[in-house]
Structure formats: structure tokens, C-alpha cells
């Protein structure tokens, strides 16, 4: 797959296995160690994260 620099990765966070708070907490902890190059590629789907992470691409 040959993608240019504008390609994004869309993920849905916090819906797994009945424990949204735990899933969101794990994601926030993991997101905090991502390199900025990775963060720029992410489009995150979760309304609860809008107040938690400094991300412009949350749906």
C-alpha cells in the first residue's frame, strides 16, 4: 500500500468489553508516549476523549 503523507489512521477508542473507563485510561496512557509523527496520523473516534486529550481530530 503506497500512501502519501496525508494518509490517516482512524481508530475507535473506549468501547471494548464493557469497561469504557479502563479502556479510555489505557488509551490515554498509551497516547502520551506516542511520537508526534504518530499523533498527527491518528483520527480518534470517541466523544469522551474530547476533554482529555489535546487532539484536533476526535469524532
matplotlib code that plots the C-alpha trace (Angstrom):
import matplotlib.pyplot as plt

x = [0.0, 1.6, 0.1, 1.2, 1.8, -1.8, -3.0, -4.6, -5.4, -8.9, -9.5, -12.5, -11.5, -13.2, -15.9, -14.3, -15.6, -17.8, -15.3, -15.1, -13.2, -10.5, -10.2, -10.0, -7.5, -5.2, -5.5, -4.7, -1.6, -0.5, -1.2, 1.0, 4.1, 3.4, 5.7, 4.2, 4.5, 2.2, -0.2, -0.5, -1.7, -4.5, -8.1, -9.8, -13.4, -14.7, -16.7, -15.4, -11.8, -12.5, -11.9, -9.0, -6.5, -5.2, -6.2, -7.9, -9.1, -11.6, -15.0]
y = [0.0, 3.3, 6.2, 9.8, 12.0, 12.9, 9.4, 8.9, 6.0, 6.1, 4.3, 3.9, 4.0, 3.0, 0.7, -2.6, -5.3, -3.4, -1.2, 2.1, 3.9, 1.3, 1.3, 5.1, 5.2, 2.7, 4.6, 8.0, 6.4, 4.9, 8.0, 10.0, 8.0, 8.2, 10.3, 13.4, 11.9, 9.1, 11.5, 13.5, 10.4, 9.5, 10.3, 9.2, 8.3, 8.9, 11.8, 11.2, 11.9, 15.5, 16.9, 14.7, 14.8, 17.7, 16.2, 18.1, 15.0, 13.4, 12.5]
z = [0.0, -1.1, 0.9, 0.8, 3.8, 4.2, 5.0, 8.4, 10.7, 12.2, 15.4, 17.7, 21.4, 24.6, 23.5, 24.3, 26.6, 29.0, 30.8, 28.9, 31.7, 31.8, 28.0, 27.8, 30.6, 28.8, 25.6, 27.2, 28.9, 25.6, 23.6, 25.9, 24.7, 21.0, 18.9, 17.4, 13.9, 15.0, 16.8, 13.5, 11.7, 14.2, 13.8, 17.0, 17.4, 20.9, 22.4, 25.9, 24.9, 23.7, 27.1, 27.9, 25.0, 23.0, 19.7, 16.9, 15.1, 17.5, 16.2]

ax = plt.figure().add_subplot(projection="3d")
ax.plot(x, y, z, "-o")
ax.set_aspect("equal")
plt.show()
